[in-house]
Amino acid sequence: MATTEQTFGGTPRKVTAHLTQNEKLSFEISSPGKKAYRLPPLDVPEVDPSTLLGEAARESTGTLPELSEIEIIRHFTRLSTWNYAIDLGMYPLGSCTMKYNPRVNEFVSRLEGIAEAHPYQPESLSQGSLQIVKLLQDCLIEITGMDTITLQPAAGAHGEFTGILLARAYHQSKGNTRKNIIIPDSAHGTNPATAAVCGYQVINLKSNAQGGIDVAALEQMVNEDTAALMLTNPSTIGVFENQIHKIADILHAKGALLYMDGANMNALCGKTRPGDFGVDVMHLNLHKTFSTPHGGGGPGSGPVACKKILEPFLPIPVVEEGSDGQLHWNYNRPQSVGRVRAFYGNFGMFVRALAYTLANGPDGLRQTTEDAVLNANYIRKKLEDVYDLPYNTPSMHEVVFSDRRQVKNGIKTGDIAKRLIDYGFHPYTTAFPLIVPGALMIEPTESESREELDLFVDAMRQIAREADENPQLILNAPHSTRVSRLDETTAARKPILRWKAHPASTPLTPDDTPAKEW
C-alpha cells in the first residue's frame, strides 16, 4: 500500500486511512447449536403449522447462521467500520440532499404511545396519532402554499406516481385523459418513468443556454393533448426557473397542469411557495427537506400536495374532523384514485418530520434554506477556477461542475469521485444530470460548517492538482479503502448474491476459510 505522502500528496487534514476490522460472513463464523436468545417455556397448546398453513408450511428454515449474542454484536459492529455515514462526515451527493437527521427526531419517535401506535387501533384510541397526521398536513400545506395534501405515498418516486394519478383522474373527469406529459431534460430521472407507468407518452423538452425551460419551445409544444409538465424546480443543475409564472400560464391556457417535483424544496422552504407561483400538484421528500432518515431501503415518505381542483381524487382514506370534534378517517370518496399504500403511510416518518418542523419553526426553516444555498455557493466560488462550470446561472442548493478541464489528462468524474474517498469524503453524484457531460453534482446541505466545507474544498483542489501532475494516482484510486477500485460493470451485470456452504468434509482454503460455491 502507498505511503501517506504517495497517496495524498501530503498529510490530509481530514483522514489518512480508514481503519476497518476484518470480518467473515456470518455463515462462516457460525457454529451448530449457538443461540443469541432464550425463549420462555411454551404456555399454550402447541399447534402443528401444517394444520393452519397446509402445504404452505415449511418443515425447515434452511441453513441459517447460528451465533451467540456477543458474536452477532461484534459481527455487525465490525462490518459497520467498513461504511461511511453522515455521523462521520459530509455527504456531498447532489440532488439526494443527504442532510443530518437531528437526534431529537429519533427521541420523539420513540416516545411511549407514539412508537407503539398501531394502525388497527380504534380511532377513539388514536386521536394523538391522528393529530400528528393533521398537524403535519397543515404545516406542509402552509409551507407549499397548496390547498390539501396526502401523506400516504412511501417515497419521492411514489409521490410522483400518485401526483400524476391525480392529474390523470382530473383530466378523465373532464372527459379527456389526454395523451402526453412534457418533461424537461433537466428533470429527475424518475419523472419520465412515472409518466410512462401512468400511461402517458413522454415528450422531452430541451433546456435553453442558461439551463432553464425554453419557454418559446414549451409554448409550441403544449396543446389539448398535454396532460401536464413535470418540472423539477430548482432543476437538477441547481437553477430556479425564473419564468415559472409564464410557464404556469402557458400550461393553464391549454387546460394542462403544472406538476412540480419538489425533491429540491430544501432550496425553497420558508422563502417561496410553489402554490403561489402556479403549481397545481407536487410531491415532497420528507428525508430531503424535513430530515427524516434517507437510504438503506428503510421507510420513506413522499407526501403529495395539490390545489382544490385535485382534492376529490386524493387517495383514501383522508383525515377529517367530525361533528363530534374528533378526527376520523374518511373512506367515502367516490372519485378517489384509491389506496397507494397500506394503511396511512409511514407514520414514524411523519413524527420525525413534524418534530423537525416544530423545532425549527418558520424562521428556522427559512434559515436552513438560506444556509443550504449559501453553502452550495461557497463551494461554487471556491472551486470554479479549477473545475469547469457549464452554466453561469446562479446556483441554489447545489452546484454542478463538469470534468472538462481534467478529461484532457484522462481523468473523468468517476475517477475524481473515487479519489475523493481517500480524503475522507463520500463521493459526490457523478455523471448526472445528463445535460452536463461528465457532471460533478455537489450538494453540501445546510448541515455542514464552514470548517467542513473548507476541508472538502481543499481535497477537491488537491485532486485538481493531481490530475495535472500525477493522473495515474487518481486513476488507481481509492488507495485508503478496504477494497480498491471495483469492476463496476461486472458487479452490476453479474452480481454474486448467494453463499452456499460445502459439506463439512470440504478441504480448507489456504486462509483456513471453508471453500464456497456461488
N, C-alpha and C positions, 0 to 999 in steps of 0.2 A: 504493500500500500504506500502511496506517496506520502512524503512528509507534509507537515502543515504548510511550510513555505512553498513546496511544489504544488500543493493542492490549491492553496488560496492566494498565492502571490503576496504573502504577508500574513500577519496574525489577524484573523477576522475579529470584529468587535462583538459578534453575537454568538458564534459557536465554532468549535474546532471539529469535533467528530461526535456523532450521536451514539452514545453508549447503549447497546442492546444486549439483552440476555439470550443465551442460547436456549432453544426450546424445540422439542419434538412435537409431533402430533399427539393429541390426547389418546388416540388409538395405540400409539407406540409406547406410551408410558402406563398403559392400562395393565392391571393385574386382576385375575379372576377372584371374585368374592369381595372386593373392596366396595365400600359404600360411603357416601357423604351424608347419609340421612338415617334416621331410625324412626319408623312409624309406630304409633301406639297399637296395642292389640285390637284386632277387629271386634267391634262390639255390636255388629248387626249380622244377620244371616248372610253367609257367602252365596253369591249367585253365579252360576255359570254364564259367562259373557255370551255364549252362543244362544242362550235362551232369549236374550234381549236383541242381539245383533244378527243372529242367524249366520249365514255364510260370510257376512262382512266382518265377523270376529276373527282377529289374528291369534294364532296359537303361540307365536313368538314375536318378540320385539326386534329380532335380528341381532346383529353384532353391534353392541354399543360399548363405549369405553367405560371401564369401572375404575373409579379413583376415590381416594379419601377426600374429605373436605379441604384439608390444607394443600393437597396436591392440585385440586381444582383452583383454589385461590392463587397459588403460585403460578399455575399454568397460564391463567388469563392475565395476571399481573405482568409476567414476563413477556407475554405477547403484546401487552399494551406499550412496552418500551420500544416496539417496532413502529409505533404510529406517531403521527403528528396530530396535534389537537389545538383548538383555539386557546386552551389553557397554557400552551407552550409558546404560542406566538401568533403573528398576523397571518390571516388567510387573504391574500390579495386577489382571490378569484373574482374576475369581473362578471357582472350580471348575476352571480349567485348570492351576493350580499351575505357573506359569512360573518355576521356580527356576533358580538359577545352575548351570551344568554345570562342575564343577571341572576344571581342566586336567590334573590327574593322571589322570583317567579317560581322556582322549584319549591321553596318553603311554603308558599301559599297553596300550590297544587297538591301538597301532601297534608294539608290540614284535615283533621278528622271531620267527617261529614262531607268533604269535597272529594277526597281521594277514594272513598268507598261508595260514592254515589253510583247507582245502577240505573240504566235506562228503563228497567221494568218496574221501578218503584212507582207507586201511585202518584199522581200529580199532587195530591194533598201533602205528600211527604217530600216532594221535590221542589217546593217553592223557592228555596235558596238557590238551587241549581238553575231553575228557570229564570230567576232574577239575574244570575250571572250571564246567561244567554242574552236576555233582553237588554241588559246594560251594555254589554259588548256591542250588540247590534246598534244601539243608539249612538255609541261612541263612533263606530265606523261609519255610520250614516252621516254624522256631523263632519267627520274628517274628510270624507269623499265628496260631500255635497250632493249625495244621491237621496232618493226618497224611501227606499226599502232595501232589504238585504236578506240573503240566506247564508247561514254558516255551515250548511251541510257538506259541500264539496271537501274532499280529503287532501287536495293538493292544488298547486297552481294550474297545472295542465287540466286537472279535473274541473277546476273552476272555469277555465276556458270552454271546456266541453259543455258545462252547464249554461254558461252565458250564451253560447251560440244556440243551444237548445231553446233558450228563452226567445232569442231573436227569431228562430225558425217558427216557433209556436205563434209568435206575434204576427209574422207575415202570413202564416197559414190562416189565422183568424180573420185576416183581411181578404182572404180568397186567393192569395198568390204567394206560395212559399218562396218564390224567386230561385235563381239558379247559381249565382256567383257570390264569392266573397273575395274582396281585394285585400292583398297582403303585401306591405312594403318589403323590400329586400333587407331592410334593417330590423325586421321584427324578430322575436324569439322563434327558435326553430320548431317549437311545438305548435305555433299558430297554424301553419298550413296543414299539419296533421289533424288538428282539431276540426278545421273546416271540412276536410275530406271525410272524416269519420261521421260528421253530421250531415253528409250527403251533398255538400256543395263543391262546385268546381272552383279551383283556386286561380286567381288572376294576379300575377306578380306585378308590382309597381316599383320601378327603378327609382333610387334616390337621386336628388339633384347634387350639384357640385359641393354643396355645404353639408351633405349627409342627411338632409331632411326630405320631407314629402315634396315631390314635384307637383305643385298644386294645379298647374295647367294640364299636366298629363292625367291627373286624377279627375279633373272636370270632364275630360274627354271620355274617360272610362265608365263613369257612373251613369247607369240608366235604370230602367224599370226592372231589369233582371238582377240588379245588385241588391243583395240582402244586407251586407254590412262591409265596413272597412275594419280590419283588425289592426289596430295601431298600438305599438309599444312606445310609450311616452313617459319619460325620456327614452329615446331609442337605445339600441344595443351599442351604439357608439357614444352614448352618454350625452346626446343632444336633445334639448327640449324643442318640440315643434312650435316655433313662434307664430305660425299661421294656423293654429289649432281652431280658432273660431271660424276662419274661412273654410277649413276642411269640413267642420261640422255642418256649416251652411250648405256646402255642395251636396253632401250626403242627404241631408234632410229635405232639400228641394226635390229630390227624386224619391222620397219615401224610404230611403235606406237608413240604417242605424250606424252609429259610431260605437264600436267596441274598443275599449282600451285595456290592453294588457297592463295591469297595474303592478307587475313584478318589481318595477323600479320606483315604487311610491316612496321609497326611502329618500328620494331626492325632492319630493314634493310635500310630504306630510307636514302640516302646520303652516305651509307657505301659500299653497293654492289648492283648489278643489276641482277635480275633474268634472263634477256635476255642474260647475259654474262655467266651464268652457265648452259645453255641448256634448259631453259623453253620455250615452244612453245606458250602457251596461259595461261593467268592468269586474275584474277579479282582483283580489289582494292575496299576497302570500304572507301569512302571519309570521313565518320564520324570517322573511326578508326585512319587513318593516317593523314588526312588533315582537321580535326577539325570542320567538319560540324555537325549540330545537330544530336543527336542519341536518338532513343527511342520515345515513346509516339505515335507511329503509324503515324508519320508525314512523309514528303518526305525524301527518302533516295537516294543514288546513288552508283552504283556498276559498274564502268567502266571496260571494258574488253580489255586488250592489247594483241597483238599477233604478231607472225612473219609473214613475207611476204607470206608464203605458205597458210596462212588462210585469207589473206586480201580480196580475191574475195567474201568471204562468209559473210562478216560483215553485220549487219542489215542495212536496208535502212531507211532514206537517210544518206549519208555521206557528210561532208562539204568539198568543194574543191574550189581552186582559179581558176577562169575562165580566158580566154584570155583578158578579159576587166579589169583584176586586181581586180575585185570584188569577194567576197565569195558567193558561191551558194550551195544549197542542190542538190546532185545528186541522183536521184531515178532510173536511168537506169543501174541497176546492176543485170543481169540475174541470177547469181549464188548466190545471197544473200539469207540468211535464212529468210528474210522478216523483218517486224517490230517486235520488242519485247516490245515496249512501245508506248503509244500515243505520238504524236508529236516527240520531240527530246530528251526526258529525263527531269529530274527535274532541270531546268535552275538555280533556286535560289541556289541549292547546288553547281553548277559549279562556280557561282560568289564567294561564300564563300570559296570554296577550292582554287580558284585562288588567292583570297586576302591573304589567309594564306601562300600559296606557295611564292608569291612575297614579302610578308612582311618578311619572314624568309630568302629567298634566299638559295643558295646551302649550305653555311656554317651554316646557322641557322637550316635548315632541318637536317643536319648531327648532330648538337648539340642536337636537340630534341631526335634523336635516341640514342645518347650516354647517355643522361640523363635518358631516359626511361630504358635502360639496367642497368645503374648504380643504379637507384632506386630499381629495382627488386632484384639486387644482394645485396644491402644494407639490404633489408628485409630478404632475404635468410640467410645472415650471422648472423643477429640479432636474428633469430628465430630457426635456425637449431638445437640448443641444447635442445629445448623444444617441437618441433614438428618433426615428422618423415619425412625425406627427402628420398623418394623412389628411386630417381635417382641422382647419383653424377655428372652426365654430366653437364657441365657449362650451367647456365641459361642465357637466352637472356632477353626478355622484361617482362617475368612473371616467377613466381616460383610456383611449385606445391608441397605442403606438403600432408601428409595423417593424419588421426586421429588415427593411430595405437597405439600411446602411451596413448591416452585418452580413447580409447574404452574399455580398461580393467576396467574402472570405470563407464561404461555405457554411456559415452559421445561420441556422433558421430559428424560428420562435421556439420550437420544441427543445432545441439544444440549449438555448438561453434559460428556459424554464428548468431543465434538469440541472444545469449548473447552479441555479439559484438555491437548490436544495442544499448544496454544500455550504451555503452561507446561513443556513438555519431557517429558511423560509419555505412555506408551502408554495408551489408554483402558481403563477397567475393563470388565467384562462388563455389557452393557446389556439390560434387559427380560427378564432371566432370574434366578431361577426364575419361572415363570408365576404362582405363587401370590402373588407380590408385584407388584401393578400398578406399572409404572414403576420396576422394580428397578435399583439400583446395586449390583452384586455385586463386592466388593473382597477380594482375597486377596494379601497382601504377601509371603507365604512367610517362611522364616527367613533368606533371603539378604540382606535389607535392614537396614542400620544405622539407628540412631535418627535420625541426621542426614538420611538419605534420606527416612525416614518423615515427618520434620518438614517437608521441602520439599513432599512430597505433601500433607500436611495444610494447609500454607499456601496451596497452589494451590486446593485444594477449598474452603477458607473464603473465599478471594478470589472464586471463581466464585459462591459463595452470595451474597456481597455484590453482585456484578454482576447477579445475577438480580433483585434488588430495585431497583437503581439504574439499570441500563442493559441491559435484557434483549435489546435488538437486537444488542448487541455479541456476546452468546452465540449468538443465532440466526444470525448471519453467520459464526460460527467454523467451521473454524480460519482464522486470518489469517496465520500464520507458515509455512505449508507451501507446497510447490511447487505443489500442486493444491488449490484451495479446495474448498468443500463440493460433493459429487457428488450426482447424481441416482441414488440407490442402487437405486430400483425399476427404472428403465430399465437400469441396469448389470446387474442380476440377471436381468431378463427378456429383454433384447435385447443380450447381450454381443457385442462385436466381437472375434472370436478369430483372424482370419486376415489377414495382409498379403499383397497381391499387387501386384507391380510392373507398371507400364505399359511398353510398348516404349520404347527409349532416345530416340525422337523426341518423346516426350510433353513438352509445354511445362512449364517450371518454375513452381512457385507463387511468390507474392511473397517468401517467405522462402528461396527457392532450394532448396527441398526437392522432389524429384520427386513429382508427384501420385500419390496412392494410391487404389486402389479396395478396398472391404472387402466 
